[in-house]
C-alpha cells in the first residue's frame, strides 16, 4: 500500500503536478519545475483524474489541452496553492519582509495620476520587491491570470474577491473656457441637448445622464457629439473646446484648479456612488508584498 502511494503521490502532490502541467505547458516542463521524472508527474495526474472521476487534460503525442472541467478545477486549486506558497513565505520570513514579484492590474488614467508618482519611493522602500503592472479598464480575473491585486474604479460586481474601499469621488460636468465663451452654459440639465456633449460609452454615462442636485434628480437623454471609452482622450477634446463632458473629480482636479476647465452646472453631479477599490484574490492570508502595497495606497488616497 505504501509503494502504491509513493507512485501516485499524496493528494497535494497530485494537485501540484496538475497545476504545474497546466501552468508550464506540459509534462516535461512540469517535471523540471517539480524536480521529478515525467513518468512520476504522469502517474500523479492519472491518480488525480481517477480519484475525481473526470478528465482534466486531453493528451496526444504532440500536445496537452486543458478540458473545460480542468479549467474550472485549475482556477480553484491555483488559489489554494497560492495560499500554501504565501503561508510558506510568511512563515519563513516572519511575515515581515515583502519580496518577490507583485503583479498589479491598474486602470490607466487613475494609475498615471495617483499611483505612478509615488511608485519610485515605494520601490526604494522595498528593495526585495519587483513590480509588474498591467494597465487596462477591463476587469481581469485575478485568480486565473495570477494577479496579486487590482485597483478598480466605480461599482463592483458581486464576487468572491476581497475588496477594500479606498476613496470616494464625484463625477462632475466640465467644459473649457473657450467653449463657455462661444456657447454659454446651461442653467438646468434639460438644456444639455442644445449643447455639444461628450459622453463615455458606458451604461451609466450614455445615453442618459442621471444627475442630482440638492433639490431634484433628473435623467436627461444626451445626444453625444463625441462618444468614447477613453477618458484621457475625452479630456484632451474637452480642453480643446469640443464640448461638455462628465469627469470624475480625480481626473480633472488639476485642470479645474488651474482654470483650464470650468464646472458646468456646478450644483449638479452624477447620481451614483463612485469609489476606488483595491481588490484581492480570495483567501484569509494576505502576503507581505501585497499588504505593503495596499497600506501605501490607503496612505496616499486618504484625505489630507
C-alpha positions, -999 to +999 in steps of 0.1 A: +000+000+000+029+024+008+045+016-025+013+024-044+010+057-025+046+067-033+039+061-070+007+081-072+017+107-047-004+124-020-035+144-028-014+176-025+013+162-049-014+152-074-029+187-074+006+203-075+015+182-105-017+190-124-012+228-118+024+226-129+014+208-162-012+235-169+010+265-160+041+252-177+026+237-208+033+200-205+046+170-185+083+175-193+083+212-183+062+204-151+087+176-142+116+200-145+099+226-123+089+200-097+122+181-098+107+147-108+108+124-137+079+130-162+066+095-155+060+105-118+041+136-129+020+115-153+012+089-127+001+116-103-021+132-129-037+098-137-044+092-100-060+126-096-083+120-126-093+086-113-100+100-078-121+128-092-138+107-119-133+134-146-108+141-174-088+172-166-064+171-196-067+159-231-033+144-241-019+135-275+017+127-285+021+163-296+002+185-271-017+187-239-050+206-238-069+215-207-105+204-207-135+225-196-135+207-162-097+211-160-100+249-165-126+252-137-106+229-114-073+248-120-090+281-112-098+267-077-066+249-069-044+277-082-058+299-055-052+272-029-017+265-040-011+303-038-022+302-002+002+274+006+030+293-011+021+325+007+019+307+040+054+292+035+068+326+026+051+344+055+064+317+080+099+316+067+103+354+066+085+360+099+057+378+080+079+409+079+098+412+047+079+419+014+097+403-015+092+387-049+071+397-078+040+418-072+016+417-102-010+445-103-039+453-126-045+491-127-068+515-146-045+535-168-056+571-162-060+567-125-027+549-122-008+577-141-022+604-119-025+588-085-002+557-083+028+563-107+040+595-089+047+576-056+059+543-071+097+553-072+096+559-034+077+527-028+102+507-048+131+523-030+115+514+004+111+477-006+143+466-024+131+430-023+101+437-045+097+435-083+066+451-098+047+441-129+019+465-139-009+457-163-029+487-173-064+483-187-100+493-180-114+458-183-119+438-151-094+409-152-098+375-134-072+379-106-070+342-098-069+328-134-044+355-146-022+354-115-026+390-102-019+398-066-042+429-065-062+452-087-074+488-084-109+493-097-130+524-103-167+525-099-192+499-088-180+463-081-199+432-093-207+406-067-178+381-065-158+360-041-129+386-043-119+407-013-125+444-018-115+474+003-129+508-004-101+534-007-118+567-016-150+582-029-152+608-057-179+628-075-185+629-112-189+664-124-197+683-156-169+704-172-161+725-202-132+746-214-133+784-211-132+786-249-164+765-252-182+785-225-172+818-242-186+806-275-217+787-264-225+798-229-235+773-202-268+755-194-287+766-163-306+732-160-299+697-172-329+700-196-308+724-217-280+700-223-294+687-256-288+722-270-251+719-263-222+698-276-219+669-252-190+644-249-201+611-235-185+579-222-198+548-239-208+531-206-243+525-194-241+550-165-229+577-189-249+573-221-275+578-235-289+592-202-271+614-177-285+607-143-279+639-123-289+652-089-288+685-071-299+693-035-335+697-047-341+672-075-329+642-096-332+640-134-324+615-161-315+636-192-311+620-226-280+635-242-271+633-279-234+628-279-213+648-304-184+626-293-188+591-278-157+574-264-144+548-240-111+567-234-113+592-205-080+608-213-088+612-250-121+628-240-103+651-216-080+663-244-110+670-266-128+689-238-097+710-231-097+719-268-132+733-265-151+704-281-180+705-255-193+695-221-180+662-206-187+642-174-155+638-155-145+621-123-131+646-098-098+627-096-093+631-134-098+669-136-087+682-102-056+699-116-074+713-146-102+728-125-076+743-101-056+758-129-087+771-147-081+752-179-115+736-172-146+751-157-175+735-138-208+734-157-240+732-137-218+733-106-247+725-083-253+692-101-234+659-101-239+624-114-263+604-092-244+573-083-219+562-057-185+563-072-155+549-055-120+535-058-114+500-045-084+477-042-094+441-049-076+410-037-079+373-046-100+352-021-082+339+010-076+350+045-038+354+043-025+385+025+012+382+016+035+409+029+042+421-006+005+428-012-001+442+023+026+469+020+012+480-014-024+482+000-011+502+030+007+527+007-025+531-014-045+538+017-019+563+029-018+581-005-055+582-011-066+592+024-079+628+027-052+651+039 
